[in-house]
Amino acid sequence: YSLPELMEMDVNTALQATADLKVVHQRLEVLKNLGLGYLTLGEETPSLSGGEAQRLKLASEMGKG
């Protein structure tokens, strides 16, 4: 898959497509576990609800660890 193709996928679909990319797969798993599996990877942040934005920030903080 190309990067533009991945950016058009939702998190759940991208998880399947990146099974062989350990770090990417782990980061996507965090998003899925936070209930964000339905989001499109390329979705612009202004379109997110307040709760989605909070969970995305949490995922970002978890990824720093």
CHARMM-style PDB file with segment names, atoms N, HN, CA, C and O in Angstrom:
ATOM      1  N   TYR     1       0.836  -1.190   0.000  1.00  0.00      PROA
ATOM      2  CA  TYR     1       0.000   0.000   0.000  1.00  0.00      PROA
ATOM      3  C   TYR     1       0.879   1.251   0.000  1.00  0.00      PROA
ATOM      4  O   TYR     1       1.949   1.279   0.609  1.00  0.00      PROA
ATOM      5  N   SER     2       0.413   2.261  -0.680  1.00  0.00      PROA
ATOM      6  HN  SER     2      -0.455   2.238  -1.175  1.00  0.00      PROA
ATOM      7  CA  SER     2       1.110   3.543  -0.652  1.00  0.00      PROA
ATOM      8  C   SER     2       0.597   4.342   0.546  1.00  0.00      PROA
ATOM      9  O   SER     2      -0.446   4.019   1.115  1.00  0.00      PROA
ATOM     10  N   LEU     3       1.330   5.378   0.921  1.00  0.00      PROA
ATOM     11  HN  LEU     3       2.178   5.640   0.458  1.00  0.00      PROA
ATOM     12  CA  LEU     3       0.890   6.218   2.032  1.00  0.00      PROA
ATOM     13  C   LEU     3      -0.469   6.860   1.758  1.00  0.00      PROA
ATOM     14  O   LEU     3      -1.318   6.861   2.649  1.00  0.00      PROA
ATOM     15  N   PRO     4      -0.711   7.409   0.558  1.00  0.00      PROA
ATOM     16  CA  PRO     4      -2.051   7.959   0.295  1.00  0.00      PROA
ATOM     17  C   PRO     4      -3.164   6.914   0.427  1.00  0.00      PROA
ATOM     18  O   PRO     4      -4.260   7.229   0.892  1.00  0.00      PROA
ATOM     19  N   GLU     5      -2.884   5.679   0.021  1.00  0.00      PROA
ATOM     20  HN  GLU     5      -1.994   5.423  -0.357  1.00  0.00      PROA
ATOM     21  CA  GLU     5      -3.888   4.616   0.167  1.00  0.00      PROA
ATOM     22  C   GLU     5      -4.171   4.340   1.645  1.00  0.00      PROA
ATOM     23  O   GLU     5      -5.325   4.182   2.044  1.00  0.00      PROA
ATOM     24  N   LEU     6      -3.111   4.283   2.452  1.00  0.00      PROA
ATOM     25  HN  LEU     6      -2.173   4.411   2.129  1.00  0.00      PROA
ATOM     26  CA  LEU     6      -3.292   4.049   3.886  1.00  0.00      PROA
ATOM     27  C   LEU     6      -4.063   5.184   4.544  1.00  0.00      PROA
ATOM     28  O   LEU     6      -4.894   4.942   5.419  1.00  0.00      PROA
ATOM     29  N   MET     7      -3.798   6.413   4.135  1.00  0.00      PROA
ATOM     30  HN  MET     7      -3.123   6.609   3.424  1.00  0.00      PROA
ATOM     31  CA  MET     7      -4.458   7.567   4.738  1.00  0.00      PROA
ATOM     32  C   MET     7      -5.952   7.602   4.442  1.00  0.00      PROA
ATOM     33  O   MET     7      -6.703   8.283   5.141  1.00  0.00      PROA
ATOM     34  N   GLU     8      -6.392   6.881   3.419  1.00  0.00      PROA
ATOM     35  HN  GLU     8      -5.782   6.328   2.851  1.00  0.00      PROA
ATOM     36  CA  GLU     8      -7.815   6.801   3.089  1.00  0.00      PROA
ATOM     37  C   GLU     8      -8.528   5.693   3.863  1.00  0.00      PROA
ATOM     38  O   GLU     8      -9.755   5.598   3.825  1.00  0.00      PROA
ATOM     39  N   MET     9      -7.759   4.855   4.565  1.00  0.00      PROA
ATOM     40  HN  MET     9      -6.763   4.933   4.595  1.00  0.00      PROA
ATOM     41  CA  MET     9      -8.336   3.725   5.306  1.00  0.00      PROA
ATOM     42  C   MET     9      -8.757   4.150   6.701  1.00  0.00      PROA
ATOM     43  O   MET     9      -8.220   5.101   7.270  1.00  0.00      PROA
ATOM     44  N   ASP    10      -9.738   3.419   7.247  1.00  0.00      PROA
ATOM     45  HN  ASP    10     -10.174   2.647   6.785  1.00  0.00      PROA
ATOM     46  CA  ASP    10     -10.032   3.622   8.659  1.00  0.00      PROA
ATOM     47  C   ASP    10      -9.018   2.809   9.466  1.00  0.00      PROA
ATOM     48  O   ASP    10      -8.308   1.970   8.913  1.00  0.00      PROA
ATOM     49  N   VAL    11      -8.956   3.057  10.747  1.00  0.00      PROA
ATOM     50  HN  VAL    11      -9.533   3.739  11.196  1.00  0.00      PROA
ATOM     51  CA  VAL    11      -7.965   2.412  11.609  1.00  0.00      PROA
ATOM     52  C   VAL    11      -8.088   0.894  11.540  1.00  0.00      PROA
ATOM     53  O   VAL    11      -7.074   0.204  11.440  1.00  0.00      PROA
ATOM     54  N   ASN    12      -9.304   0.361  11.590  1.00  0.00      PROA
ATOM     55  HN  ASN    12     -10.128   0.923  11.671  1.00  0.00      PROA
ATOM     56  CA  ASN    12      -9.495  -1.089  11.561  1.00  0.00      PROA
ATOM     57  C   ASN    12      -8.948  -1.714  10.285  1.00  0.00      PROA
ATOM     58  O   ASN    12      -8.313  -2.767  10.334  1.00  0.00      PROA
ATOM     59  N   THR    13      -9.188  -1.079   9.148  1.00  0.00      PROA
ATOM     60  HN  THR    13      -9.704  -0.223   9.108  1.00  0.00      PROA
ATOM     61  CA  THR    13      -8.688  -1.591   7.870  1.00  0.00      PROA
ATOM     62  C   THR    13      -7.171  -1.466   7.808  1.00  0.00      PROA
ATOM     63  O   THR    13      -6.489  -2.377   7.341  1.00  0.00      PROA
ATOM     64  N   ALA    14      -6.648  -0.346   8.275  1.00  0.00      PROA
ATOM     65  HN  ALA    14      -7.203   0.395   8.655  1.00  0.00      PROA
ATOM     66  CA  ALA    14      -5.203  -0.125   8.264  1.00  0.00      PROA
ATOM     67  C   ALA    14      -4.480  -1.128   9.159  1.00  0.00      PROA
ATOM     68  O   ALA    14      -3.341  -1.501   8.878  1.00  0.00      PROA
ATOM     69  N   LEU    15      -5.131  -1.564  10.226  1.00  0.00      PROA
ATOM     70  HN  LEU    15      -6.057  -1.262  10.454  1.00  0.00      PROA
ATOM     71  CA  LEU    15      -4.534  -2.588  11.089  1.00  0.00      PROA
ATOM     72  C   LEU    15      -4.242  -3.857  10.297  1.00  0.00      PROA
ATOM     73  O   LEU    15      -3.178  -4.457  10.445  1.00  0.00      PROA
ATOM     74  N   GLN    16      -5.175  -4.255   9.470  1.00  0.00      PROA
ATOM     75  HN  GLN    16      -6.040  -3.767   9.350  1.00  0.00      PROA
ATOM     76  CA  GLN    16      -4.985  -5.448   8.648  1.00  0.00      PROA
ATOM     77  C   GLN    16      -3.891  -5.227   7.612  1.00  0.00      PROA
ATOM     78  O   GLN    16      -3.107  -6.132   7.326  1.00  0.00      PROA
ATOM     79  N   ALA    17      -3.839  -4.023   7.050  1.00  0.00      PROA
ATOM     80  HN  ALA    17      -4.476  -3.288   7.282  1.00  0.00      PROA
ATOM     81  CA  ALA    17      -2.880  -3.721   5.990  1.00  0.00      PROA
ATOM     82  C   ALA    17      -1.455  -3.562   6.511  1.00  0.00      PROA
ATOM     83  O   ALA    17      -0.500  -3.686   5.744  1.00  0.00      PROA
ATOM     84  N   THR    18      -1.302  -3.290   7.808  1.00  0.00      PROA
ATOM     85  HN  THR    18      -2.078  -3.190   8.431  1.00  0.00      PROA
ATOM     86  CA  THR    18       0.031  -3.033   8.361  1.00  0.00      PROA
ATOM     87  C   THR    18       0.479  -4.110   9.342  1.00  0.00      PROA
ATOM     88  O   THR    18       1.324  -3.856  10.200  1.00  0.00      PROA
ATOM     89  N   ALA    19      -0.071  -5.288   9.223  1.00  0.00      PROA
ATOM     90  HN  ALA    19      -0.758  -5.495   8.526  1.00  0.00      PROA
ATOM     91  CA  ALA    19       0.252  -6.365  10.163  1.00  0.00      PROA
ATOM     92  C   ALA    19       1.750  -6.650  10.218  1.00  0.00      PROA
ATOM     93  O   ALA    19       2.253  -7.083  11.256  1.00  0.00      PROA
ATOM     94  N   ASP    20       2.472  -6.418   9.123  1.00  0.00      PROA
ATOM     95  HN  ASP    20       2.064  -6.067   8.281  1.00  0.00      PROA
ATOM     96  CA  ASP    20       3.908  -6.699   9.083  1.00  0.00      PROA
ATOM     97  C   ASP    20       4.766  -5.491   9.473  1.00  0.00      PROA
ATOM     98  O   ASP    20       5.993  -5.583   9.465  1.00  0.00      PROA
ATOM     99  N   LEU    21       4.147  -4.379   9.809  1.00  0.00      PROA
ATOM    100  HN  LEU    21       3.150  -4.304   9.815  1.00  0.00      PROA
ATOM    101  CA  LEU    21       4.868  -3.170  10.237  1.00  0.00      PROA
ATOM    102  C   LEU    21       4.626  -2.982  11.731  1.00  0.00      PROA
ATOM    103  O   LEU    21       3.675  -2.311  12.133  1.00  0.00      PROA
ATOM    104  N   LYS    22       5.485  -3.575  12.546  1.00  0.00      PROA
ATOM    105  HN  LYS    22       6.258  -4.120  12.219  1.00  0.00      PROA
ATOM    106  CA  LYS    22       5.253  -3.696  13.985  1.00  0.00      PROA
ATOM    107  C   LYS    22       4.920  -2.368  14.671  1.00  0.00      PROA
ATOM    108  O   LYS    22       3.915  -2.281  15.377  1.00  0.00      PROA
ATOM    109  N   VAL    23       5.732  -1.349  14.480  1.00  0.00      PROA
ATOM    110  HN  VAL    23       6.549  -1.420  13.907  1.00  0.00      PROA
ATOM    111  CA  VAL    23       5.525  -0.083  15.192  1.00  0.00      PROA
ATOM    112  C   VAL    23       4.221   0.579  14.758  1.00  0.00      PROA
ATOM    113  O   VAL    23       3.452   1.051  15.596  1.00  0.00      PROA
ATOM    114  N   VAL    24       3.973   0.615  13.459  1.00  0.00      PROA
ATOM    115  HN  VAL    24       4.598   0.232  12.778  1.00  0.00      PROA
ATOM    116  CA  VAL    24       2.738   1.214  12.940  1.00  0.00      PROA
ATOM    117  C   VAL    24       1.534   0.441  13.470  1.00  0.00      PROA
ATOM    118  O   VAL    24       0.548   1.030  13.912  1.00  0.00      PROA
ATOM    119  N   HSD    25       1.629  -0.873  13.421  1.00  0.00      PROA
ATOM    120  HN  HSD    25       2.430  -1.352  13.062  1.00  0.00      PROA
ATOM    121  CA  HSD    25       0.538  -1.731  13.883  1.00  0.00      PROA
ATOM    122  C   HSD    25       0.240  -1.482  15.369  1.00  0.00      PROA
ATOM    123  O   HSD    25      -0.923  -1.417  15.768  1.00  0.00      PROA
ATOM    124  N   GLN    26       1.287  -1.344  16.178  1.00  0.00      PROA
ATOM    125  HN  GLN    26       2.232  -1.397  15.853  1.00  0.00      PROA
ATOM    126  CA  GLN    26       1.095  -1.101  17.611  1.00  0.00      PROA
ATOM    127  C   GLN    26       0.389   0.231  17.855  1.00  0.00      PROA
ATOM    128  O   GLN    26      -0.492   0.321  18.709  1.00  0.00      PROA
ATOM    129  N   ARG    27       0.772   1.256  17.111  1.00  0.00      PROA
ATOM    130  HN  ARG    27       1.488   1.183  16.417  1.00  0.00      PROA
ATOM    131  CA  ARG    27       0.147   2.575  17.287  1.00  0.00      PROA
ATOM    132  C   ARG    27      -1.323   2.535  16.880  1.00  0.00      PROA
ATOM    133  O   ARG    27      -2.173   3.149  17.525  1.00  0.00      PROA
ATOM    134  N   LEU    28      -1.611   1.809  15.807  1.00  0.00      PROA
ATOM    135  HN  LEU    28      -0.921   1.311  15.283  1.00  0.00      PROA
ATOM    136  CA  LEU    28      -2.998   1.685  15.366  1.00  0.00      PROA
ATOM    137  C   LEU    28      -3.822   0.890  16.376  1.00  0.00      PROA
ATOM    138  O   LEU    28      -5.003   1.173  16.575  1.00  0.00      PROA
ATOM    139  N   GLU    29      -3.207  -0.097  17.010  1.00  0.00      PROA
ATOM    140  HN  GLU    29      -2.247  -0.328  16.849  1.00  0.00      PROA
ATOM    141  CA  GLU    29      -3.893  -0.883  18.046  1.00  0.00      PROA
ATOM    142  C   GLU    29      -4.337   0.021  19.197  1.00  0.00      PROA
ATOM    143  O   GLU    29      -5.427  -0.155  19.742  1.00  0.00      PROA
ATOM    144  N   VAL    30      -3.491   0.989  19.566  1.00  0.00      PROA
ATOM    145  HN  VAL    30      -2.605   1.131  19.123  1.00  0.00      PROA
ATOM    146  CA  VAL    30      -3.853   1.924  20.636  1.00  0.00      PROA
ATOM    147  C   VAL    30      -5.114   2.685  20.243  1.00  0.00      PROA
ATOM    148  O   VAL    30      -6.034   2.824  21.050  1.00  0.00      PROA
ATOM    149  N   LEU    31      -5.159   3.176  19.006  1.00  0.00      PROA
ATOM    150  HN  LEU    31      -4.412   3.063  18.351  1.00  0.00      PROA
ATOM    151  CA  LEU    31      -6.347   3.901  18.537  1.00  0.00      PROA
ATOM    152  C   LEU    31      -7.584   3.013  18.585  1.00  0.00      PROA
ATOM    153  O   LEU    31      -8.650   3.440  19.030  1.00  0.00      PROA
ATOM    154  N   LYS    32      -7.432   1.781  18.125  1.00  0.00      PROA
ATOM    155  HN  LYS    32      -6.566   1.434  17.764  1.00  0.00      PROA
ATOM    156  CA  LYS    32      -8.563   0.845  18.141  1.00  0.00      PROA
ATOM    157  C   LYS    32      -9.029   0.583  19.572  1.00  0.00      PROA
ATOM    158  O   LYS    32     -10.229   0.578  19.849  1.00  0.00      PROA
ATOM    159  N   ASN    33      -8.082   0.368  20.471  1.00  0.00      PROA
ATOM    160  HN  ASN    33      -7.107   0.371  20.246  1.00  0.00      PROA
ATOM    161  CA  ASN    33      -8.422   0.073  21.864  1.00  0.00      PROA
ATOM    162  C   ASN    33      -9.087   1.250  22.564  1.00  0.00      PROA
ATOM    163  O   ASN    33      -9.794   1.062  23.555  1.00  0.00      PROA
ATOM    164  N   LEU    34      -8.869   2.457  22.061  1.00  0.00      PROA
ATOM    165  HN  LEU    34      -8.295   2.610  21.257  1.00  0.00      PROA
ATOM    166  CA  LEU    34      -9.521   3.644  22.614  1.00  0.00      PROA
ATOM    167  C   LEU    34     -10.859   3.922  21.940  1.00  0.00      PROA
ATOM    168  O   LEU    34     -11.476   4.961  22.176  1.00  0.00      PROA
ATOM    169  N   GLY    35     -11.306   2.990  21.099  1.00  0.00      PROA
ATOM    170  HN  GLY    35     -10.806   2.146  20.907  1.00  0.00      PROA
ATOM    171  CA  GLY    35     -12.607   3.134  20.455  1.00  0.00      PROA
ATOM    172  C   GLY    35     -12.602   4.016  19.225  1.00  0.00      PROA
ATOM    173  O   GLY    35     -13.646   4.534  18.830  1.00  0.00      PROA
ATOM    174  N   LEU    36     -11.432   4.195  18.610  1.00  0.00      PROA
ATOM    175  HN  LEU    36     -10.584   3.774  18.931  1.00  0.00      PROA
ATOM    176  CA  LEU    36     -11.329   5.068  17.441  1.00  0.00      PROA
ATOM    177  C   LEU    36     -11.078   4.289  16.150  1.00  0.00      PROA
ATOM    178  O   LEU    36     -10.586   4.857  15.175  1.00  0.00      PROA
ATOM    179  N   GLY    37     -11.405   3.010  16.131  1.00  0.00      PROA
ATOM    180  HN  GLY    37     -11.805   2.549  16.923  1.00  0.00      PROA
ATOM    181  CA  GLY    37     -11.150   2.174  14.966  1.00  0.00      PROA
ATOM    182  C   GLY    37     -11.889   2.586  13.711  1.00  0.00      PROA
ATOM    183  O   GLY    37     -11.492   2.218  12.605  1.00  0.00      PROA
ATOM    184  N   TYR    38     -12.952   3.341  13.866  1.00  0.00      PROA
ATOM    185  HN  TYR    38     -13.274   3.641  14.764  1.00  0.00      PROA
ATOM    186  CA  TYR    38     -13.761   3.757  12.717  1.00  0.00      PROA
ATOM    187  C   TYR    38     -13.222   5.018  12.037  1.00  0.00      PROA
ATOM    188  O   TYR    38     -13.649   5.349  10.931  1.00  0.00      PROA
ATOM    189  N   LEU    39     -12.294   5.723  12.680  1.00  0.00      PROA
ATOM    190  HN  LEU    39     -11.947   5.454  13.579  1.00  0.00      PROA
ATOM    191  CA  LEU    39     -11.785   6.974  12.107  1.00  0.00      PROA
ATOM    192  C   LEU    39     -10.901   6.717  10.892  1.00  0.00      PROA
ATOM    193  O   LEU    39     -10.144   5.748  10.856  1.00  0.00      PROA
ATOM    194  N   THR    40     -11.004   7.583   9.913  1.00  0.00      PROA
ATOM    195  HN  THR    40     -11.620   8.371   9.942  1.00  0.00      PROA
ATOM    196  CA  THR    40     -10.132   7.530   8.743  1.00  0.00      PROA
ATOM    197  C   THR    40      -8.807   8.163   9.130  1.00  0.00      PROA
ATOM    198  O   THR    40      -8.786   9.219   9.762  1.00  0.00      PROA
ATOM    199  N   LEU    41      -7.695   7.525   8.757  1.00  0.00      PROA
ATOM    200  HN  LEU    41      -7.713   6.667   8.243  1.00  0.00      PROA
ATOM    201  CA  LEU    41      -6.383   8.017   9.163  1.00  0.00      PROA
ATOM    202  C   LEU    41      -6.114   9.433   8.680  1.00  0.00      PROA
ATOM    203  O   LEU    41      -5.481  10.212   9.392  1.00  0.00      PROA
ATOM    204  N   GLY    42      -6.579   9.782   7.491  1.00  0.00      PROA
ATOM    205  HN  GLY    42      -7.093   9.148   6.913  1.00  0.00      PROA
ATOM    206  CA  GLY    42      -6.326  11.101   6.942  1.00  0.00      PROA
ATOM    207  C   GLY    42      -7.345  12.150   7.337  1.00  0.00      PROA
ATOM    208  O   GLY    42      -7.323  13.264   6.814  1.00  0.00      PROA
ATOM    209  N   GLU    43      -8.239  11.809   8.254  1.00  0.00      PROA
ATOM    210  HN  GLU    43      -8.257  10.904   8.679  1.00  0.00      PROA
ATOM    211  CA  GLU    43      -9.291  12.745   8.664  1.00  0.00      PROA
ATOM    212  C   GLU    43      -8.679  13.962   9.351  1.00  0.00      PROA
ATOM    213  O   GLU    43      -7.803  13.828  10.206  1.00  0.00      PROA
ATOM    214  N   GLU    44      -9.139  15.127   8.977  1.00  0.00      PROA
ATOM    215  HN  GLU    44      -9.851  15.236   8.283  1.00  0.00      PROA
ATOM    216  CA  GLU    44      -8.617  16.352   9.574  1.00  0.00      PROA
ATOM    217  C   GLU    44      -9.152  16.509  10.991  1.00  0.00      PROA
ATOM    218  O   GLU    44     -10.320  16.224  11.257  1.00  0.00      PROA
ATOM    219  N   THR    45      -8.301  16.960  11.889  1.00  0.00      PROA
ATOM    220  HN  THR    45      -7.353  17.192  11.673  1.00  0.00      PROA
ATOM    221  CA  THR    45      -8.690  17.047  13.295  1.00  0.00      PROA
ATOM    222  C   THR    45      -9.843  17.999  13.578  1.00  0.00      PROA
ATOM    223  O   THR    45     -10.583  17.739  14.527  1.00  0.00      PROA
ATOM    224  N   PRO    46     -10.060  19.091  12.825  1.00  0.00      PROA
ATOM    225  CA  PRO    46     -11.225  19.934  13.137  1.00  0.00      PROA
ATOM    226  C   PRO    46     -12.566  19.212  12.990  1.00  0.00      PROA
ATOM    227  O   PRO    46     -13.566  19.643  13.564  1.00  0.00      PROA
ATOM    228  N   SER    47     -12.594  18.119  12.226  1.00  0.00      PROA
ATOM    229  HN  SER    47     -11.782  17.768  11.760  1.00  0.00      PROA
ATOM    230  CA  SER    47     -13.852  17.398  12.030  1.00  0.00      PROA
ATOM    231  C   SER    47     -14.158  16.430  13.174  1.00  0.00      PROA
ATOM    232  O   SER    47     -15.228  15.821  13.195  1.00  0.00      PROA
ATOM    233  N   LEU    48     -13.237  16.283  14.118  1.00  0.00      PROA
ATOM    234  HN  LEU    48     -12.369  16.778  14.101  1.00  0.00      PROA
ATOM    235  CA  LEU    48     -13.436  15.353  15.225  1.00  0.00      PROA
ATOM    236  C   LEU    48     -14.294  15.978  16.320  1.00  0.00      PROA
ATOM    237  O   LEU    48     -14.266  17.190  16.535  1.00  0.00      PROA
ATOM    238  N   SER    49     -15.054  15.131  17.005  1.00  0.00      PROA
ATOM    239  HN  SER    49     -15.076  14.147  16.830  1.00  0.00      PROA
ATOM    240  CA  SER    49     -15.821  15.607  18.162  1.00  0.00      PROA
ATOM    241  C   SER    49     -14.854  15.857  19.319  1.00  0.00      PROA
ATOM    242  O   SER    49     -13.684  15.482  19.251  1.00  0.00      PROA
ATOM    243  N   GLY    50     -15.345  16.483  20.363  1.00  0.00      PROA
ATOM    244  HN  GLY    50     -16.296  16.787  20.418  1.00  0.00      PROA
ATOM    245  CA  GLY    50     -14.511  16.735  21.536  1.00  0.00      PROA
ATOM    246  C   GLY    50     -13.971  15.458  22.153  1.00  0.00      PROA
ATOM    247  O   GLY    50     -12.801  15.388  22.532  1.00  0.00      PROA
ATOM    248  N   GLY    51     -14.831  14.441  22.254  1.00  0.00      PROA
ATOM    249  HN  GLY    51     -15.780  14.497  21.946  1.00  0.00      PROA
ATOM    250  CA  GLY    51     -14.414  13.162  22.824  1.00  0.00      PROA
ATOM    251  C   GLY    51     -13.386  12.454  21.962  1.00  0.00      PROA
ATOM    252  O   GLY    51     -12.430  11.872  22.476  1.00  0.00      PROA
ATOM    253  N   GLU    52     -13.583  12.502  20.649  1.00  0.00      PROA
ATOM    254  HN  GLU    52     -14.360  12.975  20.232  1.00  0.00      PROA
ATOM    255  CA  GLU    52     -12.615  11.885  19.739  1.00  0.00      PROA
ATOM    256  C   GLU    52     -11.264  12.579  19.851  1.00  0.00      PROA
ATOM    257  O   GLU    52     -10.222  11.924  19.871  1.00  0.00      PROA
ATOM    258  N   ALA    53     -11.287  13.896  19.923  1.00  0.00      PROA
ATOM    259  HN  ALA    53     -12.134  14.427  19.907  1.00  0.00      PROA
ATOM    260  CA  ALA    53     -10.038  14.660  20.035  1.00  0.00      PROA
ATOM    261  C   ALA    53      -9.312  14.318  21.335  1.00  0.00      PROA
ATOM    262  O   ALA    53      -8.086  14.202  21.347  1.00  0.00      PROA
ATOM    263  N   GLN    54     -10.060  14.157  22.426  1.00  0.00      PROA
ATOM    264  HN  GLN    54     -11.055  14.252  22.416  1.00  0.00      PROA
ATOM    265  CA  GLN    54      -9.441  13.794  23.703  1.00  0.00      PROA
ATOM    266  C   GLN    54      -8.806  12.414  23.628  1.00  0.00      PROA
ATOM    267  O   GLN    54      -7.694  12.212  24.115  1.00  0.00      PROA
ATOM    268  N   ARG    55      -9.506  11.465  23.022  1.00  0.00      PROA
ATOM    269  HN  ARG    55     -10.410  11.629  22.627  1.00  0.00      PROA
ATOM    270  CA  ARG    55      -8.956  10.107  22.904  1.00  0.00      PROA
ATOM    271  C   ARG    55      -7.745  10.090  21.988  1.00  0.00      PROA
ATOM    272  O   ARG    55      -6.800   9.339  22.226  1.00  0.00      PROA
ATOM    273  N   LEU    56      -7.761  10.908  20.942  1.00  0.00      PROA
ATOM    274  HN  LEU    56      -8.529  11.518  20.748  1.00  0.00      PROA
ATOM    275  CA  LEU    56      -6.617  10.993  20.040  1.00  0.00      PROA
ATOM    276  C   LEU    56      -5.406  11.571  20.776  1.00  0.00      PROA
ATOM    277  O   LEU    56      -4.283  11.106  20.586  1.00  0.00      PROA
ATOM    278  N   LYS    57      -5.631  12.571  21.606  1.00  0.00      PROA
ATOM    279  HN  LYS    57      -6.544  12.950  21.761  1.00  0.00      PROA
ATOM    280  CA  LYS    57      -4.540  13.147  22.404  1.00  0.00      PROA
ATOM    281  C   LYS    57      -4.007  12.102  23.376  1.00  0.00      PROA
ATOM    282  O   LYS    57      -2.796  11.996  23.569  1.00  0.00      PROA
ATOM    283  N   LEU    58      -4.896  11.332  23.988  1.00  0.00      PROA
ATOM    284  HN  LEU    58      -5.880  11.417  23.832  1.00  0.00      PROA
ATOM    285  CA  LEU    58      -4.477  10.267  24.890  1.00  0.00      PROA
ATOM    286  C   LEU    58      -3.622   9.245  24.149  1.00  0.00      PROA
ATOM    287  O   LEU    58      -2.593   8.808  24.665  1.00  0.00      PROA
ATOM    288  N   ALA    59      -4.038   8.864  22.952  1.00  0.00      PROA
ATOM    289  HN  ALA    59      -4.874   9.219  22.534  1.00  0.00      PROA
ATOM    290  CA  ALA    59      -3.269   7.912  22.148  1.00  0.00      PROA
ATOM    291  C   ALA    59      -1.889   8.472  21.843  1.00  0.00      PROA
ATOM    292  O   ALA    59      -0.898   7.741  21.874  1.00  0.00      PROA
ATOM    293  N   SER    60      -1.819   9.757  21.549  1.00  0.00      PROA
ATOM    294  HN  SER    60      -2.624  10.350  21.523  1.00  0.00      PROA
ATOM    295  CA  SER    60      -0.543  10.403  21.269  1.00  0.00      PROA
ATOM    296  C   SER    60       0.371  10.347  22.485  1.00  0.00      PROA
ATOM    297  O   SER    60       1.559  10.048  22.363  1.00  0.00      PROA
ATOM    298  N   GLU    61      -0.179  10.632  23.647  1.00  0.00      PROA
ATOM    299  HN  GLU    61      -1.144  10.875  23.746  1.00  0.00      PROA
ATOM    300  CA  GLU    61       0.613  10.588  24.879  1.00  0.00      PROA
ATOM    301  C   GLU    61       1.071   9.162  25.185  1.00  0.00      PROA
ATOM    302  O   GLU    61       2.197   8.956  25.636  1.00  0.00      PROA
ATOM    303  N   MET    62       0.210   8.187  24.942  1.00  0.00      PROA
ATOM    304  HN  MET    62      -0.705   8.354  24.576  1.00  0.00      PROA
ATOM    305  CA  MET    62       0.566   6.787  25.186  1.00  0.00      PROA
ATOM    306  C   MET    62       1.680   6.348  24.248  1.00  0.00      PROA
ATOM    307  O   MET    62       2.519   5.528  24.619  1.00  0.00      PROA
ATOM    308  N   GLY    63       1.693   6.886  23.040  1.00  0.00      PROA
ATOM    309  HN  GLY    63       1.011   7.552  22.738  1.00  0.00      PROA
ATOM    310  CA  GLY    63       2.711   6.533  22.060  1.00  0.00      PROA
ATOM    311  C   GLY    63       4.087   7.067  22.396  1.00  0.00      PROA
ATOM    312  O   GLY    63       5.086   6.586  21.862  1.00  0.00      PROA
ATOM    313  N   LYS    64       4.153   8.048  23.269  1.00  0.00      PROA
ATOM    314  HN  LYS    64       3.341   8.439  23.703  1.00  0.00      PROA
ATOM    315  CA  LYS    64       5.438   8.635  23.649  1.00  0.00      PROA
ATOM    316  C   LYS    64       6.203   7.758  24.629  1.00  0.00      PROA
ATOM    317  O   LYS    64       7.417   7.894  24.782  1.00  0.00      PROA
ATOM    318  N   GLY    65       5.483   6.855  25.293  1.00  0.00      PROA
ATOM    319  HN  GLY    65       4.497   6.744  25.169  1.00  0.00      PROA
ATOM    320  CA  GLY    65       6.080   6.039  26.343  1.00  0.00      PROA
ATOM    321  C   GLY    65       6.991   4.967  25.902  1.00  0.00      PROA
ATOM    322  OT1 GLY    65       7.533   4.237  26.731  1.00  0.00      PROA
TER     323      GLY     65
END
